[in-house]
């Protein structure tokens, strides 16, 4: 593993099998994360982004691939060994209320996480509880309250405090603001960014909304039906998108970005369907440029710049961002 990276995900795949059929939820996903970086994974509901996050934490086991964290392949670790590094990898959930034990007050919730450091005295644990609760914008008196006594935004702050209590290197933020109103979304995003600047956390930020991640991300990966179809720096994704699906997502937020210089006029989103052909580009059924060559996808990426890659053999057909009709 390259020492430059905190995390390297290599060729991760995951299928879910039911009685009737098999769904390839994650297909040969590759990316890396530097120390102190905010890397966002964006895509529609069901694209595999949340599954990818849980695979990294081994809350779900991948079928194939490697996950290198701090120089060690955690996919091959025993559960006992993995338990020792779990404090370094935390998650902030979309619904904070469901992730907080309603029978515990905030002090108890935070103390449980803090006490993974077995060297702390009871007084030191209480002092750390106070530091954590104030660092996320709540009051020390709030430590004695229960989850139902807080608003949604306040509960998410508690979830953030609990995630950072173990002093992690990596935090996976799984749609952390999607259940909140716009004003509270901005407050939580600003808080996450401040904590990252203050403490150097590395984030994997999972979202269905490009406009949410635009101002906090260093790099963005676009995911569609289990595949990462484009990855690049934030300005590369917003100012020079190459994959038709990326342009489709940008078109969906164009109304709130009126000064954008992208000339986009997609007629419709169309109806994407997951196919079991693993060599087929995931966007083939909706792409205006797809042909038989796209049936030998083989997880190939075209290099646009040193930091910008697109999983499309036809990217040169639509580099300018001009209008395209998406198959329905």
N, C-alpha and C positions, 0 to 999 in steps of 0.2 A: 504493500500500500504506500502511496505517496504521502510523505510526512506533511505536505501542504494541506491535506484534507482531514477534517474531523471524521467525515463519513463518506464511504464509497458504496454505492448500490450497483451491483453488477448482474445483469441478465436475470432479474427477478421475474418469475412467472407464478401465477396462481389460478387454478381452475376450481370452480364450485360445481359439484355434480348432484343432480337431483334424480328422481326416478326416471324422468323422461328425457333429460338432456344434460349436456355439460356446457357451462358458461366459462369462457376464458376471461376472467375478471382483470387480470394483470398480465401483460404480454411483453416479456423481454425488456423490462424497464431498467435503464441505466442513468445514473446521475451521480454527482458528488457535491459535497458541502464543505466549504472552508470554515475555519474557526472564525467566529464573529460574523458570519454571513447570514442573510435572510433570503432563503430560497423558497419561492412559492410554486405550488402545483395547482393549476387552475383547469377546470373543466366542468361540463354539465353533470347533473346528478346521475350516478350510476357509471361514471367513467372509470372508476377504479382508484381514485385519488385517496379516499379514506382507507381503502383496503391496503394501499401501498404504505400509508403511515403506520397502520397496525402491524404490517409485516416487518417494518423496520424495528419496531419495539418487541417483536415476536409475541404479540397478542394474537396474531394469526400466523401460522407457519406457511412459508412459501413452498411451492413444489420444487422449484429449481432456483439456482442463483447463489450469490454471495452478498453478505452485508458486512462491510469492514468498518468498525467503529474504534477509533483511537488505536489503529494498528492491529486489531484482532477481528477475526471472522466470527461474529456472534452467531451465525447460523449453525455452526458446528459445536457451539458451547453446550455443556450440560446445563440443566436447569439450576443446579447448585452454583456453578460458576457464573451463570447469567444473573443470578440474584445479587451477586456482588457488584455488578456494574449498573443495575437498574436505577440506583439513585442518580446516575449521570445522564439518564434518558427519561424525560418526563413528557406528559401530554396535557394539553388544555382542551377540554371537551366542548362541543357545540352547546350542549344543554347542561349548564353548571348545576342546576337543581337536582337532576337525576344522578349526578356524580358525587353529591354531598350527602352524607348520612344524616337524615333529618333528626335523629336522636342525639346527635353530638353538637355541642356548641362550637363556635369557631376556634376557641382556644384548644379544645380537644382535637379537632380536625387538623390543625396546624402542628400540634405537639406530636401526633403520630408520625408525621413526615419528618419533623426535626429530629426525632429520636432514632432515626436511622444512623445518626452520629452518636454512637453509644458512649462517647467520652464526655458528654455534656451533663452537668449537674441539673437538678430540677430548677434552680434559680436561673441558670443560663438558658434553659429551654424557654422559660417564661419571658426572659428578656428578648430572645429571638422571636417569639410570637409577637411581641410588641413592635419589634423592628419590621417584621414582615407585613403586619397589618397596616402600619403607617406608610410603608413603601409603596403600597398599592392604592393609597388615597383614602383609606378608612381610618376610623378612630380606635384608640385602645379600648374604649368601652364596648366596642363592637365584638370584642373577643368573647364576651359572655352571652351573646345572642345566638339564636338558632337560624338555620338556613331560611325557614319560612318567613322570618322577620325582615328579610332584605328584598330589594327590587332585583330584577334580572341583571342589570348592570353591576349592582353591588355583589351579587352572587358570583358573577364572572370574575370580579376582582378577588374574591376569596379563592376561586379556583386557580387563579394566577399565583396568588400567594402560596397556595399549597404546592403548586408545581415548582416554584423556585426555592421552596424550603430545603430541598436536598442539595442545593447548589449544583444544579445540573450543567453539563456542557451543551446538551441538545434538548430543545423543547419543540415538540410537534404541536402546532396550533391547528386543531381540526375545526374549521368553520367557527372560530371563537366569537364572531360578532354577527353571524347570520340571523340569530334569533332576537337581536336588539334593534331598537329604532335608530334612525340615522345619527342623531345627536350623541347617543350613548356609544354607537359604533365608533365614532370619531374619538371619543374619550378613551375607549379601550385600546384602539390602535395607537394612539399617542402614548398611552401607558406602556404598552408592549415595546414600542420603539425606545422609550426612555430607559426602560429596564435593560434592553439590549445594549444601549450605549453605555450605561453605567456599569454593567457587570459582564459584558462581552458574551452574552449567550448567543448560540447559533439556533436559528429558527428554521423549521420547515413549516411553511404557512399554507394550509389547504383551504381553498375557496372555490366557489362557483362564479365569483364575480371579479372580473379584471379590475374594475374601478376601485374595489376595496384594497387590492394589493399594490396598486400602482405606486403609492407614495411611501410604502414601507419596504419594498423588495429590492434586493440587489440584482437577483436574476429570477426569471420566471420560466417554468416549464408548462407547456400546454398539453393537456391529456385528453385523448378521445378514445372511448371504447377499449380501455386497457393499455393503450400505447401512448408514449410521449411523442407528439408529432412535431414539436418545435421547442427549442430552448435557447435562451439568450439573455443578455442584460436587459433590464427593464426598458431602457430607451430603445433598444433594438427591437423588442417585441412591439412596442407601441408606435414607433416611427418607421420601422421597416419590416413589417410582418411578411412572411413568405408562404406559409402554409395556408391553403384556402380556409381551413377551419379556424385558424387564428384570426383571419380577416373577418370571418363570420362573427366571432365573439366580439371583436372590436366594433363591428357594425352595430351590434346590439346595445352598445353604450355610447354610440356616436351622438345621440341626442343630448347627452349631458357633457359631451366634449365638443362644443360647437366650433372650436378653433382648430380642430384636427385637420391635417392636410391630406388625410386618406380619402381617396375617391372610391367609395364602396357603394354598391347597389345590389346586394344579394336579394333575390326574389323571395326566398323562403328558407327556413331551416331544413326542411325535408325530413325524412324519416330514416334515421340510421338504425341498422340492425346488426347485432353481433353475429359474426359467422365463425364457424369452427376451423376454417382454413387459416392456419397460423402464418402462412406465407403471404396472405392477402393484406394489403394496406387496410387499416381499420376504417378509413374514410372513403374507401372505394365506392360504396353505394350512393354517396352523396356528392362525389367530386365531379366538377365540370370537365376535368382533364384526364380522368382515369381511362386506361386502356388495358389490354392484355398484359403489358409489361408490368403493371402494378400487381399482378398475381404472383410475382416473384419478389416480394417486398424485402425479405431477409433482414429486416431491422436496419436498413441502410440509411445513413444520414449524409446529406449534402452540407458541406462546410461553407458558410456564408462569410464569416469572419472567424477569428481565433476563439470567440466566445459564443458564436451564433450558429446553430445547426438546425436543419429542417429535415424531417423524414418524408421527403417527397422527391420522386424522380422527375417530376414535371414542374418543379419550382420556377424554372426559367420562363414558363408560359404565363406566369402571373406575378412577376416581380414588381410591377408598377403599382399594384393595388387597385387596378381598374376593375370595373364591374364584371361579375361572373354569375351565372345561374347555377344554383345548387340543385342537384337532382332530388326529386321528391319521390 
